[in-house]
Amino acid sequence: MSDAGLLERRRKFYDEIAPDNLAPLWEVLRGLVTPEPRPQAVPAFWRYEAIRPHVLRSGELITAKEAERRVLILENPAYRGQSKITNSLYAGLQLIMPGEVAPVHRHAQTALRFIVEGEGAYTAVEGEKTLMRPGDFVITPSWTWHDHGNESDRPMVWLDGLDIPIVQLFDASFAETHLPGADAQPLARPEGDALARYGAGLLPVDWHPQAPASPVFNYPYARTREALERLGRSGDLDACHGIKLRYVNPASGDYAMPTMATFMQLLPRGFRGQRYRSTDGSVYSVVEGRGRTQVGEQVFDWGPRDLFVVPSWYPHRHEAAEDAVLFSFSDRAVQQKLGLWREARGNG
Ligand code: 1HN
């Protein structure tokens, strides 16, 4: 039989089986099981000074309370309308103006905050408040009550990172608001309690973890910066990452949150990193310094508060013109638990 005849018989067969919700694997196999990652996400860059006016203008159009969370979503250009920055991660910039509150709620999704601008607003998580400063890394683990408030006299902006697409993948979303009329949760412990109890290289003698996330919920920048600074002085640099540390759950040694891995790295002045890629797409927030990152064919020239995303498996390299500090987060925590994570250096 002619090729055209065979193709026609196959097409007819596909039409016949379609009403029974059946489809031929051989027509789609190569797109399903690719020899290497083919992310739909693309590299993207947000210059903070360019988008800051939009963030502040959102503050004139809706209150934090009415919005519940007043956030401009950082959408990957390949995923417009889908509220995601990579296939597995959500990111946004949240604004809270002086005197405002973002009311208490909880949800299955895990959230991280990375403080970008302003000082002195707070997040309360499960009965404890923490004041936040630029460079602080704060977590709200899955199903923990959390609310925010700004008692300072300046706008406060932070990067939110959530595992929304991961929870979506599993159809495992739950959410609750607190008692109607209560914006803030009752506080049960003084500020700094969790950090003293769990974050000083010590743990309460009879305490055992009851949840997979870190019991520390604010990792202050002052401590992170000091660690990087000391390690930077020893001059022992990774050829790709400079000095790169991961935030940990002190009770388990795992990442601070079970679904999202978070990192802070120091690139000393003049650093020229080697090519690197890994299967976790990463969202970066520049804390200090100026430099550039080549991602695939693109180059992002960055400075403080700029944001960019490097999708899965894109080769990239960092360079720093001044001492630079980069925060980043990714889904590596999940991929490693599933045995999927891979990395390659140089031309691998
Ligand atoms: C959320 O709860 C926060 O608590 C921020 O600040 C962003 C995006 C989607 C769903 C919940 C917050 C969020 C969010």
Residues whose N, C-alpha, C, O or C-beta is under 5 A from the ligand:
A	BS01	1HN	R69 D160
